[in-house]
Amino acid sequence: MLVSRQRLKKGDHNFKGLEGCQPYEENGMVKYTYGASNNYNEIYRLRKEILDRFPGAFIIAFKNGEKMDVNQGIREFKQNRNK
């Protein structure tokens, strides 16, 4: 959603009015996410809702606090949904 060299304060204008953006660090940059769910469909809908403000927004996946391949995350979601 958003990348910065430094942490931004809550309510920073770069968040374009979105509340609840969460930071994580990767490759020396602070990256921000918006929304979290174990349900891929919910996240897909949420991404569509913010595309007008963040056209480059994309879905990422985390497992046990570590970023993982999003396609693997989708496969696991589908497997767990069928249980």
MARVEXBA-455715 format. One record per residue (C-alpha): x, y, z; residue in three letters; residue number from 1. Coordinates in Angstrom, 2 decimals. Example, Ala and Ser with C-alpha at 12.3 -4.5 7.8 and 13.67 -1.06 7.14 Angstrom:
BEGIN
SITE,12.30,-4.50,7.80,Ala,1
SITE,13.67,-1.06,7.14,Ser,2
END
This chain:
BEGIN
SITE,0.00,0.00,0.00,Met,1
SITE,2.65,2.51,1.10,Leu,2
SITE,6.44,2.51,1.53,Val,3
SITE,8.57,4.98,3.49,Ser,4
SITE,12.17,5.27,4.63,Arg,5
SITE,10.91,6.13,8.13,Gln,6
SITE,7.92,5.30,10.30,Arg,7
SITE,4.97,7.58,9.77,Leu,8
SITE,2.80,8.90,12.58,Lys,9
SITE,-0.75,7.69,12.99,Lys,10
SITE,-3.03,9.86,10.87,Gly,11
SITE,-0.24,10.96,8.51,Asp,12
SITE,-1.64,12.50,5.33,His,13
SITE,0.09,9.77,3.27,Asn,14
SITE,-2.49,7.27,4.59,Phe,15
SITE,-5.18,9.26,2.76,Lys,16
SITE,-7.67,8.90,5.58,Gly,17
SITE,-7.27,5.15,6.14,Leu,18
SITE,-7.22,4.15,9.81,Glu,19
SITE,-5.43,1.10,11.13,Gly,20
SITE,-2.48,0.93,8.72,Cys,21
SITE,0.20,-1.39,10.09,Gln,22
SITE,3.97,-1.17,9.43,Pro,23
SITE,6.48,-3.93,8.78,Tyr,24
SITE,10.11,-3.63,7.78,Glu,25
SITE,11.61,-5.15,4.66,Glu,26
SITE,14.89,-4.37,2.88,Asn,27
SITE,15.54,-1.31,5.03,Gly,28
SITE,12.15,0.23,4.24,Met,29
SITE,9.02,0.61,6.32,Val,30
SITE,6.07,-0.82,4.42,Lys,31
SITE,2.46,-0.33,5.41,Tyr,32
SITE,-0.44,-2.70,5.11,Thr,33
SITE,-4.14,-2.10,5.48,Tyr,34
SITE,-6.44,-4.83,6.71,Gly,35
SITE,-5.76,-8.38,7.77,Ala,36
SITE,-7.77,-11.56,7.54,Ser,37
SITE,-7.38,-15.30,7.17,Asn,38
SITE,-10.08,-15.07,4.51,Asn,39
SITE,-8.64,-14.29,1.07,Tyr,40
SITE,-12.04,-13.17,-0.25,Asn,41
SITE,-12.34,-10.50,2.47,Glu,42
SITE,-8.89,-9.15,1.68,Ile,43
SITE,-9.60,-9.18,-2.05,Tyr,44
SITE,-12.74,-7.06,-1.46,Arg,45
SITE,-10.85,-4.72,0.88,Leu,46
SITE,-8.15,-4.18,-1.75,Arg,47
SITE,-10.81,-3.23,-4.30,Lys,48
SITE,-12.25,-0.69,-1.84,Glu,49
SITE,-8.96,1.22,-1.52,Ile,50
SITE,-7.81,1.11,-5.15,Leu,51
SITE,-9.17,4.60,-5.79,Asp,52
SITE,-6.77,5.98,-3.13,Arg,53
SITE,-3.92,3.49,-3.68,Phe,54
SITE,-4.00,2.24,-7.31,Pro,55
SITE,-0.85,0.17,-6.76,Gly,56
SITE,-2.24,-1.72,-3.75,Ala,57
SITE,-1.70,-5.47,-3.82,Phe,58
SITE,-2.25,-8.44,-1.55,Ile,59
SITE,0.55,-9.92,0.53,Ile,60
SITE,0.48,-12.91,2.85,Ala,61
SITE,2.03,-13.54,6.25,Phe,62
SITE,2.33,-16.77,8.19,Lys,63
SITE,3.53,-16.79,11.80,Asn,64
SITE,4.62,-13.17,11.41,Gly,65
SITE,6.76,-13.84,8.33,Glu,66
SITE,5.95,-12.70,4.81,Lys,67
SITE,5.25,-15.63,2.50,Met,68
SITE,4.43,-16.26,-1.15,Asp,69
SITE,0.88,-15.03,-1.72,Val,70
SITE,0.08,-17.94,-4.05,Asn,71
SITE,1.05,-20.39,-1.31,Gln,72
SITE,-1.13,-18.41,1.08,Gly,73
SITE,-4.10,-18.70,-1.31,Ile,74
SITE,-3.53,-22.46,-1.63,Arg,75
SITE,-3.49,-22.83,2.16,Glu,76
SITE,-6.65,-20.72,2.45,Phe,77
SITE,-8.44,-22.97,-0.04,Lys,78
SITE,-7.23,-26.13,1.72,Gln,79
SITE,-8.33,-24.86,5.15,Asn,80
SITE,-11.68,-23.69,3.80,Arg,81
SITE,-12.50,-27.23,2.69,Asn,82
SITE,-11.82,-28.74,6.12,Lys,83
END
